[in-house]
Amino acid sequence: MEIKDATLALSALGQATRLSVFRLLVEAGPEGRMAGDIAEALSLPGATLSFHLKELSAAGLIRGEQLGRCIRYSADFRRMAELIAFLTRNCCGGDSAQCAPVASRKAEATAPSARARSIR
């Protein structure tokens, strides 16, 4: 991933509604969610959601699949992995084995429990 691509992706995720949409799609997995379901889950008007989906799509973070009159959106997990790899490429001076266990423990410690999970 190039820095301009990372900047575009991070800029898209730097807005609260788009971050909530992206997290909802990550939670949904490869199956994704229908646009109407996303709007309902996040209490967003259709036009507002459409704007944010367009921005996330332009950043390469999500994909839309036309199903008749509806569109199902899903996170682009490959692109997400590329962004994470870009952000951590030089972690600990390039010795990622040194900091990976610390990062993993920190992620586990800060992850919400399954019952208390929230996307907002």
GUVEX-164185 format. One record per residue: x, y, z of N, C-alpha, C, O in turn; residue in one letter; residue number from 1. Coordinates in pm, whole numbers, always signed. Example, Ala and Ser with C-alpha at 12.3 -4.5 7.8 and 13.67 -1.06 7.14 Angstrom:
BEGIN
+--------+--------+--------+--------+--------+--------+--------+--------+--------+--------+--------+--------+-----+-----+
:    n_u :    n_v :    n_w :   ca_u :   ca_v :   ca_w :    c_u :    c_v :    c_w :    o_u :    o_v :    o_w : res :   n :
+--------+--------+--------+--------+--------+--------+--------+--------+--------+--------+--------+--------+-----+-----+
:  +1319 :   -569 :   +780 :  +1230 :   -450 :   +780 :  +1320 :   -330 :   +780 :  +1424 :   -332 :   +846 :   A :   1 :
:  +1285 :   -225 :   +708 :  +1367 :   -106 :   +714 :  +1290 :     +3 :   +787 :  +1341 :   +114 :   +804 :   S :   2 :
+--------+--------+--------+--------+--------+--------+--------+--------+--------+--------+--------+--------+-----+-----+
//
This chain:
BEGIN
+--------+--------+--------+--------+--------+--------+--------+--------+--------+--------+--------+--------+-----+-----+
:    n_u :    n_v :    n_w :   ca_u :   ca_v :   ca_w :    c_u :    c_v :    c_w :    o_u :    o_v :    o_w : res :   n :
+--------+--------+--------+--------+--------+--------+--------+--------+--------+--------+--------+--------+-----+-----+
:    +85 :   -117 :     +0 :     +0 :     +0 :     +0 :    +89 :   +124 :     +0 :   +188 :   +131 :    +73 :   M :   1 :
:    +53 :   +218 :    -82 :   +126 :   +345 :    -91 :    +70 :   +443 :    +13 :    -43 :   +427 :    +60 :   E :   2 :
:   +149 :   +542 :    +46 :   +107 :   +639 :   +148 :    -20 :   +714 :   +107 :   -103 :   +745 :   +192 :   I :   3 :
:    -35 :   +743 :    -22 :   -157 :   +814 :    -65 :   -281 :   +728 :    -45 :   -387 :   +780 :    -11 :   K :   4 :
:   -269 :   +596 :    -65 :   -382 :   +506 :    -41 :   -415 :   +497 :   +107 :   -531 :   +496 :   +146 :   D :   5 :
:   -310 :   +492 :   +190 :   -330 :   +486 :   +335 :   -395 :   +615 :   +384 :   -483 :   +612 :   +470 :   A :   6 :
:   -351 :   +728 :   +330 :   -408 :   +857 :   +369 :   -556 :   +863 :   +334 :   -637 :   +911 :   +413 :   T :   7 :
:   -590 :   +816 :   +216 :   -730 :   +815 :   +173 :   -814 :   +727 :   +264 :   -924 :   +766 :   +306 :   L :   8 :
:   -764 :   +608 :   +296 :   -838 :   +516 :   +383 :   -853 :   +572 :   +523 :   -962 :   +568 :   +581 :   A :   9 :
:   -745 :   +625 :   +579 :   -751 :   +680 :   +714 :   -840 :   +803 :   +720 :   -908 :   +826 :   +820 :   L :  10 :
:   -838 :   +882 :   +615 :   -925 :   +999 :   +609 :  -1072 :   +957 :   +608 :  -1155 :  +1017 :   +676 :   S :  11 :
:  -1103 :   +854 :   +533 :  -1241 :   +803 :   +529 :  -1284 :   +752 :   +666 :  -1398 :   +773 :   +708 :   A :  12 :
:  -1194 :   +685 :   +735 :  -1226 :   +630 :   +867 :  -1221 :   +736 :   +977 :  -1261 :   +709 :  +1090 :   L :  13 :
:  -1172 :   +854 :   +945 :  -1159 :   +961 :  +1043 :  -1288 :  +1037 :  +1068 :  -1286 :  +1143 :  +1131 :   G :  14 :
:  -1399 :   +987 :  +1020 :  -1529 :  +1049 :  +1042 :  -1615 :   +947 :  +1117 :  -1620 :   +830 :  +1079 :   Q :  15 :
:  -1682 :   +990 :  +1223 :  -1750 :   +899 :  +1315 :  -1853 :   +808 :  +1247 :  -1857 :   +688 :  +1275 :   A :  16 :
:  -1936 :   +863 :  +1161 :  -2039 :   +781 :  +1096 :  -1976 :   +677 :  +1006 :  -2017 :   +561 :  +1007 :   T :  17 :
:  -1876 :   +717 :   +928 :  -1811 :   +620 :   +839 :  -1739 :   +512 :   +919 :  -1740 :   +396 :   +880 :   R :  18 :
:  -1678 :   +549 :  +1029 :  -1612 :   +449 :  +1113 :  -1715 :   +351 :  +1169 :  -1689 :   +231 :  +1175 :   L :  19 :
:  -1831 :   +400 :  +1209 :  -1938 :   +312 :  +1259 :  -1987 :   +217 :  +1150 :  -2010 :    +99 :  +1175 :   S :  20 :
:  -2005 :   +269 :  +1030 :  -2048 :   +186 :   +917 :  -1943 :    +78 :   +890 :  -1977 :    -39 :   +874 :   V :  21 :
:  -1817 :   +118 :   +884 :  -1710 :    +23 :   +856 :  -1703 :    -85 :   +963 :  -1692 :   -204 :   +931 :   F :  22 :
:  -1711 :    -47 :  +1089 :  -1705 :   -145 :  +1198 :  -1824 :   -241 :  +1191 :  -1809 :   -360 :  +1218 :   R :  23 :
:  -1941 :   -191 :  +1154 :  -2058 :   -276 :  +1139 :  -2035 :   -379 :  +1028 :  -2071 :   -495 :  +1043 :   L :  24 :
:  -1976 :   -335 :   +918 :  -1949 :   -427 :   +807 :  -1839 :   -526 :   +841 :  -1844 :   -641 :   +798 :   L :  25 :
:  -1740 :   -484 :   +918 :  -1636 :   -578 :   +962 :  -1700 :   -684 :  +1051 :  -1669 :   -803 :  +1038 :   V :  26 :
:  -1788 :   -642 :  +1140 :  -1857 :   -736 :  +1228 :  -1943 :   -834 :  +1149 :  -1955 :   -951 :  +1186 :   E :  27 :
:  -2002 :   -788 :  +1039 :  -2089 :   -873 :   +957 :  -2011 :   -981 :   +882 :  -2070 :  -1080 :   +840 :   A :  28 :
:  -1881 :   -963 :   +866 :  -1801 :  -1062 :   +796 :  -1816 :  -1052 :   +646 :  -1870 :   -954 :   +595 :   G :  29 :
:  -1770 :  -1154 :   +574 :  -1772 :  -1150 :   +427 :  -1913 :  -1142 :   +367 :  -1929 :  -1097 :   +254 :   P :  30 :
:  -2014 :  -1185 :   +442 :  -2151 :  -1180 :   +391 :  -2200 :  -1037 :   +378 :  -2285 :  -1008 :   +293 :   E :  31 :
:  -2148 :   -947 :   +462 :  -2188 :   -807 :   +456 :  -2330 :   -784 :   +502 :  -2391 :   -870 :   +566 :   G :  32 :
:  -2382 :   -667 :   +469 :  -2518 :   -630 :   +507 :  -2581 :   -548 :   +396 :  -2512 :   -480 :   +320 :   R :  33 :
:  -2711 :   -557 :   +387 :  -2786 :   -478 :   +290 :  -2786 :   -332 :   +335 :  -2782 :   -304 :   +455 :   M :  34 :
:  -2790 :   -240 :   +239 :  -2786 :    -97 :   +271 :  -2897 :    -59 :   +368 :  -2874 :    +17 :   +462 :   A :  35 :
:  -3017 :   -109 :   +347 :  -3128 :    -78 :   +436 :  -3105 :   -125 :   +578 :  -3143 :    -58 :   +674 :   G :  36 :
:  -3041 :   -242 :   +592 :  -3010 :   -294 :   +726 :  -2906 :   -206 :   +796 :  -2914 :   -184 :   +917 :   D :  37 :
:  -2810 :   -157 :   +719 :  -2708 :    -68 :   +777 :  -2774 :    +60 :   +826 :  -2748 :   +106 :   +937 :   I :  38 :
:  -2860 :   +118 :   +741 :  -2930 :   +242 :   +778 :  -3012 :   +222 :   +904 :  -3012 :   +308 :   +993 :   A :  39 :
:  -3081 :   +111 :   +912 :  -3164 :    +83 :  +1030 :  -3078 :    +62 :  +1155 :  -3108 :   +117 :  +1261 :   E :  40 :
:  -2972 :    -15 :  +1142 :  -2886 :    -44 :  +1257 :  -2822 :    +82 :  +1314 :  -2800 :    +92 :  +1435 :   A :  41 :
:  -2791 :   +177 :  +1228 :  -2723 :   +299 :  +1272 :  -2815 :   +421 :  +1278 :  -2770 :   +532 :  +1305 :   L :  42 :
:  -2944 :   +398 :  +1254 :  -3044 :   +507 :  +1256 :  -3003 :   +623 :  +1165 :  -3001 :   +739 :  +1206 :   S :  43 :
:  -2970 :   +588 :  +1041 :  -2927 :   +689 :   +944 :  -3029 :   +703 :   +831 :  -3083 :   +602 :   +785 :   L :  44 :
:  -3057 :   +825 :   +786 :  -3139 :   +842 :   +667 :  -3066 :   +784 :   +546 :  -2943 :   +782 :   +542 :   P :  45 :
:  -3141 :   +736 :   +449 :  -3082 :   +672 :   +331 :  -2981 :   +759 :   +258 :  -2875 :   +711 :   +218 :   G :  46 :
:  -3013 :   +888 :   +240 :  -2922 :   +977 :   +167 :  -2791 :   +996 :   +243 :  -2684 :  +1002 :   +182 :   A :  47 :
:  -2799 :  +1005 :   +375 :  -2678 :  +1020 :   +456 :  -2592 :   +896 :   +445 :  -2470 :   +905 :   +425 :   T :  48 :
:  -2655 :   +778 :   +457 :  -2581 :   +653 :   +446 :  -2517 :   +641 :   +309 :  -2401 :   +602 :   +297 :   L :  49 :
:  -2591 :   +675 :   +205 :  -2540 :   +665 :    +68 :  -2412 :   +748 :    +52 :  -2316 :   +703 :    -10 :   S :  50 :
:  -2412 :   +869 :   +106 :  -2294 :   +955 :    +99 :  -2174 :   +887 :   +165 :  -2064 :   +885 :   +109 :   F :  51 :
:  -2194 :   +833 :   +285 :  -2084 :   +772 :   +358 :  -2037 :   +641 :   +293 :  -1917 :   +612 :   +294 :   H :  52 :
:  -2129 :   +564 :   +238 :  -2091 :   +441 :   +167 :  -2005 :   +475 :    +45 :  -1908 :   +406 :    +15 :   L :  53 :
:  -2042 :   +583 :    -24 :  -1966 :   +626 :   -141 :  -1822 :   +663 :   -102 :  -1728 :   +627 :   -172 :   K :  54 :
:  -1806 :   +732 :     +9 :  -1673 :   +770 :    +56 :  -1589 :   +648 :    +95 :  -1471 :   +639 :    +61 :   E :  55 :
:  -1650 :   +554 :   +167 :  -1579 :   +432 :   +206 :  -1542 :   +348 :    +84 :  -1434 :   +289 :    +79 :   L :  56 :
:  -1631 :   +345 :    -13 :  -1605 :   +270 :   -136 :  -1492 :   +335 :   -216 :  -1405 :   +265 :   -268 :   S :  57 :
:  -1492 :   +468 :   -225 :  -1387 :   +539 :   -297 :  -1251 :   +518 :   -232 :  -1148 :   +520 :   -299 :   A :  58 :
:  -1251 :   +497 :   -100 :  -1126 :   +471 :    -28 :  -1084 :   +325 :    -39 :   -977 :   +287 :     +9 :   A :  59 :
:  -1168 :   +242 :   -102 :  -1135 :   +101 :   -121 :  -1158 :    +15 :     +2 :  -1110 :    -99 :     +8 :   G :  60 :
:  -1231 :    +67 :   +100 :  -1250 :     -8 :   +224 :  -1371 :   -100 :   +223 :  -1379 :   -195 :   +301 :   L :  61 :
:  -1466 :    -72 :   +133 :  -1585 :   -156 :   +123 :  -1617 :   -182 :    -24 :  -1567 :   -115 :   -114 :   I :  62 :
:  -1701 :   -284 :    -44 :  -1749 :   -317 :   -179 :  -1900 :   -330 :   -175 :  -1957 :   -372 :    -75 :   R :  63 :
:  -1963 :   -296 :   -284 :  -2107 :   -312 :   -297 :  -2139 :   -412 :   -405 :  -2075 :   -415 :   -510 :   G :  64 :
:  -2240 :   -495 :   -379 :  -2283 :   -595 :   -477 :  -2432 :   -574 :   -504 :  -2515 :   -582 :   -413 :   E :  65 :
:  -2465 :   -546 :   -630 :  -2604 :   -523 :   -668 :  -2680 :   -655 :   -666 :  -2640 :   -752 :   -730 :   Q :  66 :
:  -2789 :   -657 :   -591 :  -2877 :   -775 :   -584 :  -3018 :   -728 :   -615 :  -3093 :   -689 :   -526 :   L :  67 :
:  -3053 :   -733 :   -743 :  -3183 :   -680 :   -783 :  -3186 :   -530 :   -761 :  -3103 :   -456 :   -815 :   G :  68 :
:  -3282 :   -486 :   -681 :  -3295 :   -342 :   -652 :  -3215 :   -299 :   -529 :  -3211 :   -181 :   -497 :   R :  69 :
:  -3153 :   -393 :   -462 :  -3080 :   -365 :   -338 :  -2929 :   -381 :   -359 :  -2884 :   -443 :   -456 :   C :  70 :
:  -2854 :   -325 :   -268 :  -2708 :   -340 :   -271 :  -2663 :   -395 :   -136 :  -2700 :   -344 :    -30 :   I :  71 :
:  -2581 :   -500 :   -143 :  -2522 :   -556 :    -22 :  -2378 :   -505 :    -16 :  -2302 :   -517 :   -112 :   R :  72 :
:  -2342 :   -449 :    +99 :  -2208 :   -396 :   +120 :  -2130 :   -486 :   +213 :  -2186 :   -545 :   +306 :   Y :  73 :
:  -2001 :   -497 :   +188 :  -1914 :   -575 :   +276 :  -1779 :   -505 :   +285 :  -1737 :   -434 :   +194 :   S :  74 :
:  -1713 :   -527 :   +398 :  -1579 :   -472 :   +417 :  -1483 :   -544 :   +323 :  -1498 :   -664 :   +298 :   A :  75 :
:  -1385 :   -472 :   +273 :  -1280 :   -533 :   +192 :  -1168 :   -572 :   +289 :  -1081 :   -491 :   +321 :   D :  76 :
:  -1171 :   -697 :   +334 :  -1078 :   -743 :   +436 :   -933 :   -745 :   +387 :   -840 :   -726 :   +465 :   F :  77 :
:   -914 :   -768 :   +258 :   -779 :   -763 :   +202 :   -723 :   -622 :   +216 :   -609 :   -603 :   +257 :   R :  78 :
:   -804 :   -525 :   +181 :   -761 :   -384 :   +189 :   -737 :   -344 :   +335 :   -642 :   -271 :   +364 :   R :  79 :
:   -822 :   -392 :   +425 :   -804 :   -363 :   +567 :   -671 :   -421 :   +616 :   -598 :   -355 :   +691 :   M :  80 :
:   -640 :   -543 :   +575 :   -513 :   -606 :   +614 :   -394 :   -529 :   +557 :   -292 :   -514 :   +624 :   A :  81 :
:   -407 :   -479 :   +434 :   -300 :   -398 :   +375 :   -277 :   -270 :   +454 :   -163 :   -229 :   +475 :   E :  82 :
:   -386 :   -207 :   +499 :   -374 :    -85 :   +578 :   -306 :   -113 :   +711 :   -217 :    -38 :   +753 :   L :  83 :
:   -346 :   -220 :   +778 :   -284 :   -256 :   +906 :   -136 :   -288 :   +885 :    -51 :   -246 :   +964 :   I :  84 :
:   -104 :   -361 :   +779 :    +36 :   -394 :   +750 :   +116 :   -267 :   +723 :   +230 :   -254 :   +769 :   A :  85 :
:    +57 :   -173 :   +649 :   +125 :    -46 :   +621 :   +154 :    +29 :   +751 :   +264 :    +82 :   +769 :   F :  86 :
:    +56 :    +33 :   +840 :    +71 :   +107 :   +966 :   +174 :    +45 :  +1059 :   +236 :   +115 :  +1140 :   L :  87 :
:   +191 :    -85 :  +1049 :   +281 :   -154 :  +1142 :   +411 :   -202 :  +1076 :   +490 :   -272 :  +1139 :   T :  88 :
:   +432 :   -166 :   +952 :   +547 :   -215 :   +876 :   +680 :   -195 :   +948 :   +762 :   -286 :   +950 :   R :  89 :
:   +702 :    -81 :  +1006 :   +830 :    -52 :  +1071 :   +819 :    -55 :  +1222 :   +899 :     +6 :  +1292 :   N :  90 :
:   +720 :   -124 :  +1272 :   +700 :   -134 :  +1416 :   +826 :   -189 :  +1483 :   +885 :   -285 :  +1435 :   C :  91 :
:   +864 :   -129 :  +1592 :   +982 :   -173 :  +1669 :  +1108 :   -179 :  +1582 :  +1187 :   -273 :  +1593 :   C :  92 :
:  +1125 :    -80 :  +1498 :  +1244 :    -74 :  +1414 :  +1251 :   -185 :  +1311 :  +1361 :   -222 :  +1268 :   G :  93 :
:  +1137 :   -239 :  +1271 :  +1134 :   -345 :  +1172 :  +1134 :   -484 :  +1231 :  +1121 :   -582 :  +1157 :   G :  94 :
:  +1148 :   -496 :  +1362 :  +1146 :   -627 :  +1429 :  +1007 :   -647 :  +1489 :   +989 :   -635 :  +1610 :   D :  95 :
:   +910 :   -676 :  +1403 :   +772 :   -687 :  +1449 :   +751 :   -801 :  +1548 :   +655 :   -798 :  +1625 :   S :  96 :
:   +839 :   -900 :  +1548 :   +828 :  -1010 :  +1644 :   +844 :   -958 :  +1787 :   +789 :  -1014 :  +1881 :   A :  97 :
:   +919 :   -851 :  +1800 :   +944 :   -793 :  +1932 :   +819 :   -726 :  +1988 :   +793 :   -736 :  +2108 :   Q :  98 :
:   +741 :   -658 :  +1905 :   +625 :   -584 :  +1956 :   +493 :   -654 :  +1930 :   +392 :   -616 :  +1990 :   C :  99 :
:   +489 :   -753 :  +1845 :   +364 :   -821 :  +1813 :   +295 :   -879 :  +1937 :   +174 :   -862 :  +1952 :   A : 100 :
:   +367 :   -948 :  +2027 :   +299 :  -1001 :  +2146 :   +241 :   -891 :  +2233 :   +133 :   -909 :  +2290 :   P : 101 :
:   +308 :   -778 :  +2244 :   +258 :   -666 :  +2324 :   +132 :   -610 :  +2260 :    +33 :   -585 :  +2329 :   V : 102 :
:   +135 :   -590 :  +2129 :    +18 :   -538 :  +2058 :    -99 :   -634 :  +2070 :   -213 :   -591 :  +2088 :   A : 103 :
:    -72 :   -763 :  +2061 :   -177 :   -863 :  +2072 :   -240 :   -862 :  +2210 :   -362 :   -866 :  +2223 :   S : 104 :
:   -156 :   -856 :  +2314 :   -208 :   -853 :  +2452 :   -290 :   -727 :  +2476 :   -394 :   -732 :  +2541 :   R : 105 :
:   -243 :   -615 :  +2423 :   -315 :   -489 :  +2441 :   -451 :   -496 :  +2371 :   -551 :   -450 :  +2427 :   K : 106 :
:   -455 :   -552 :  +2251 :   -582 :   -565 :  +2178 :   -679 :   -654 :  +2254 :   -798 :   -623 :  +2262 :   A : 107 :
:   -629 :   -764 :  +2310 :   -715 :   -853 :  +2386 :   -767 :   -784 :  +2512 :   -884 :   -802 :  +2548 :   E : 108 :
:   -683 :   -706 :  +2577 :   -722 :   -640 :  +2701 :   -824 :   -530 :  +2678 :   -906 :   -502 :  +2766 :   A : 109 :
:   -820 :   -467 :  +2561 :   -912 :   -356 :  +2535 :  -1034 :   -397 :  +2455 :  -1124 :   -316 :  +2436 :   T : 110 :
:  -1039 :   -522 :  +2409 :  -1154 :   -568 :  +2330 :  -1276 :   -582 :  +2420 :  -1265 :   -637 :  +2530 :   A : 111 :
:  -1393 :   -532 :  +2375 :  -1514 :   -548 :  +2455 :  -1557 :   -693 :  +2457 :  -1528 :   -769 :  +2364 :   P : 112 :
:  -1625 :   -731 :  +2562 :  -1676 :   -868 :  +2568 :  -1783 :   -886 :  +2462 :  -1837 :   -787 :  +2411 :   S : 113 :
:  -1814 :  -1009 :  +2428 :  -1914 :  -1036 :  +2324 :  -2049 :   -976 :  +2362 :  -2121 :   -926 :  +2275 :   A : 114 :
:  -2085 :   -979 :  +2492 :  -2214 :   -925 :  +2536 :  -2218 :   -773 :  +2526 :  -2321 :   -715 :  +2493 :   R : 115 :
:  -2107 :   -710 :  +2553 :  -2104 :   -564 :  +2562 :  -2058 :   -499 :  +2432 :  -2035 :   -378 :  +2430 :   A : 116 :
:  -2045 :   -574 :  +2327 :  -1993 :   -521 :  +2201 :  -2086 :   -414 :  +2145 :  -2208 :   -432 :  +2140 :   R : 117 :
:  -2028 :   -304 :  +2104 :  -2104 :   -193 :  +2048 :  -2031 :   -143 :  +1925 :  -1908 :   -145 :  +1921 :   S : 118 :
:  -2105 :    -97 :  +1826 :  -2041 :    -48 :  +1704 :  -2031 :   +103 :  +1704 :  -1970 :   +160 :  +1614 :   I : 119 :
:  -2088 :   +168 :  +1798 :  -2086 :   +315 :  +1799 :  -1982 :   +368 :  +1890 :  -1968 :   +490 :  +1902 :   R : 120 :
+--------+--------+--------+--------+--------+--------+--------+--------+--------+--------+--------+--------+-----+-----+
//
